Amino acid sequence: MDLQKRIERNLERAVTYATAGGNPSIMCEALKYAVFPGGARIRPRLCLAVALAAGDNAPSASDAAATAIELLHCASLVHDDLPCFDNADIRRGKPSLHTAFGETTAVLAGDALIVLAFETIARECLATPDRIGPLIGVISRAVGMPHGIIAGQAWEAEDKIDLKVYHRAKTSSLFIGATTAGAIAAGVDPQNWYRLGEALGDAFQVADDLRDCAADPDEIGKPCGQDAAHDRPNAVRELGLGGAIQRLQDLVGEAAASIPDCHGSDMLKQLILGEAKRLVPKNLATVAA
């Protein structure tokens, strides 16, 4: 099955459990709105790609891990867009959830997606109970304190921010969660896949900084200039445009080189290189070539 179809099928299954009966009706609609239609689903695709490269001997576990990762990502977007954080009106090319449903519903929807992520792992991994604990542990670290995406958001309230530590928590942590969760779901050592997630997460954050500075809002489906508006660290501001593009290319190379020797390594390398081309804003593509 195509990875994208596999991801969408399992997200629909998870959301169906959460919205069974259709009530409270506004919250049910908000949950669907937050998850569908999705973006590129990079994190769950990475999770499944690692599982496949490592043999994917428990597809229900890898499906659950990928679904949980994406539900947590969707939750983080809902919360990031709130007026108390980015106050963003657009997400994925449509009104952000709080704009469409109100702030109260958005807070609750984000919380509900977090709970649904872990419920999905508990429900879908009954055939491999030995993997439930490790999956919950590695995914929890990717979203919580002291190094997960919650910490990344919290760093924005600090007077002084270390760009590397901030980016590691804000973005790289969930990529690390995706690669290591994919490995755990497939029954292999997650530590061998840690560097892949770290390098890809760092690369994605640099690319996001490039898009924030140089892309068109219609291209990325959300407002640009948010880092400057909120006086946040940004790789372009620190390294310059050329330096940021070079840093992105270096990180993609490091990610590809870090893939452990396995039967699916070539497939995974091609996936990574293909995603890397998509990350650069269209108007910078010739600069990055």
N, C-alpha and C positions, 0 to 999 in steps of 0.2 A: 504494500500500500504506500502511496505517496505520503511523505512525511507531513505535508500540510493537511491533507485529508485526515490522517491519523490524529493529528493534534486537534483539529476542529471537532471531530467526532467525539473525542474524549472530553473536551471542554463542554460540549453540548450535554453530554451525559452528566457531568458534575453539576452544571447549572440547573439541569432538570431536577436533580435531587433537591437542590436548594429552593426551587420555586414550585415544588409539588403542591397542588391545590390552588395555586394562584394568589395566595394571601400571605401577608398584607400586599395588596395589589401594586401599590406604588413602589414598594421595595423590590418586588419581583421584577418589575419592569426596569428598575434602576440597575439591578444585577445584570440583566441581559444587556442593557445599554453599555455597561462598563466593560463587558467582555467581547461583545460582537457589534459590528465587525471588528476584527483585530488588526494589529499592525503586521509587521513582518514575522512575528512569533519567533524571533531569533533565539531566545533563551530556551524554549521547549524544543526547537529544532536541534539546537546544540546538544541538549540532554539526550534526545533520542539518537542523534548521530553517534555520540560516544557509546551509548548502549549497543547500537548496531555494530560499531567497529569492534566492540569487545565481545560480540557473540549474541547479545540480546536473548539470554536463555530464560528470562522471565518477563515476557512482554507486558503483562498486566502491571508489574512493578515499575517498569520504565515508563509506561503510559501514565501511571499515577504520579511519578516523580515529575515528568514533563508538565502534566496538568497543574500540579501544585505550584511549580515554578512560575508558570504563566499567570495563574490566579493571584499569586503574591505580587507579580509585576503589575498587573492591572490594579490591584489595591493600592500600590505605591503611587501610580499615576493619578488615581482619584484623589488621594490625600495631597500629593504634590501640587495639584491644581487649585486647592482650596484658597480662599482669600487670605488666610493666615500664613500661607507659604508663597506660592508663585502668583496666585490670583489670576490664573490663566483662563481665558474664555473659550479657547479652542483646544481640542485634543483629537488626534487622528482624523483631522479634517471636519469635525463636527463640534457642536457646543460641548464643552466639558461637562461632566456629570453634575457638578453643583450649579452650573448655569442652567441646565435643563430641568433639574429636579429640586434644586434648593440645597443649601448648605447642610442642613440637618440630615437629610436623606443621604447626601454624599458621604458624610462621616460614617453613618451606620452601614452604608453599602461597602465602603472600604474595609470596615471591621468584619463584616460578614464574609467578604472574599478571603480574608486572612484565615478565618475559622474554617471555611470551606476547603481551603488548600490542605489543611492537616486532616480534616475529616476524610478527604479523598484518599489520602495515603492509607489511613486506617482501614477504610472500607475495601479498597481495591487490592491490597497486598495480603489478603488473608491466606492465599496459597503459598506465600513466602514470608511467614511471620518473622523470620530471623532478620529480614531486611527493613522491617518497619522502624525499629529503634534507630539504626544508623541513618536511615533516610530522614527521619524527623530531626535527628541531631544535626546533620550537615545542612539541611535547609533552614533550620532555626538559626544557626550561626550566620547564615547568609542574609537573614533579614533583621536580626536582633542586635543587641549590644554585646561586645564593644566595637565590633568591626563590620556589622551588617548595614543594610540600607537605612535602618532607623538611625544608626549612628551617623551615617552620611548626611541625613537631613538635619540632625542635631548640630553637626559641625557648622552649619550656616548661622547659628546663633552665637558662635564664638567670635571674640575680637580678632584673634590671629588664627589663620588656617594654613596648615601644611598641605599644599596642593596634592602631593602624592598620597598622603594618608586620607585626605578628603575624598579623592577620586576612588581610592581603593574601597572605601566603605560605600560611597554613593552608587557606584556602578560595578566595579570588579567583583564585589562580594557575591552578587546574584549570578554572575557568570561562573564564578568558582563553584557556587552551589549547583549550577546546571551540569557542569562537567563531572563533578564528584558524585552527584546524585545519580547521573547516568551510569557511572562506573559501579556504584553500589548496587543499583538495580540489576546490573548484568553480572554481579557476583565477582567483580575484580577489585584490586586495590585502588581506592580513590586517590591516594597520594600521588600515584603516577599520572593523574590527570589534573592535578591542582594547577600546575604552571600554565597549561593550556587555557583554563578558565581565567586565570589572573591576567595573562597577556591579552587575551581577547577582550576582557573587560576594560583594561587600560586603553586598548585600541578604540573600543566603542566610545569611551568617554572623550578621548581626543577628537574623534569624528563628530561627536555631539557638540563639542566646543566649536569645531569648525562650522558646523551647520548653524549654530546659534549666532555666529559672527558673520557668516557669508552666504547662507542659503536664503531662499525665498520661502516665506511662510506657507505658500500653497504647495511647495515641494515636500515639506516635512510635516505638514498637517498640524502645526502648532506655532505659537508666536516665536519670533526671533528676538535677539537682543535682551534676553532675560538675565543673562549673567551681568551685563553692564548695568541694567536697570536695578538689580539687587546687589551690585557691587560684590559679586562672587568671583572666586578664582576661576581662571579660564586658561587653557593651554595656549591659545592664540595670543592672549595678552602677555603671557609669560615667555613664550618661545618665538613669537612672531608667526606670520602665516606660513612661510616656508619651513620654519623649524617645526611647526605643528604637523604639517604634512609629512615631513621626513620622520618624525616621531611615530606617526600612525603607520607608515610603511615598515619601520623597524619592528614595531610591536607585532604586526601581522606576520612578519618573517619569523620572529621568535615563537609565536604561537604555532605556526606550521612545523617548526623544528622541534617543538616540545612533544609532539604526538608520539606516544609509545609505539614500539614495533608490534603491530597486530594485523590481522587479516583485512581490517577495514581502514587502515591508515591512509591509503591513497584516496579513497572516497572522502574521508574527512578533510584531508588537505585541500581537495578541490572545492569542497563546500566553504571552507574558510577563505580561500582566495576569491571565490565568487562573491561572498558577502562583503569582503574588503572593498571591492570595486563599487559596490552599491552604497557604501558608507560615505563616500566623498561627495559633497555637493556638486551638482551638475556644472555650475559655473567655475568650479575649481578642477574639474577632471583633467583638463589639459596640463595644468600645473603639476598634478600628481602623477601624470603618465611618465 
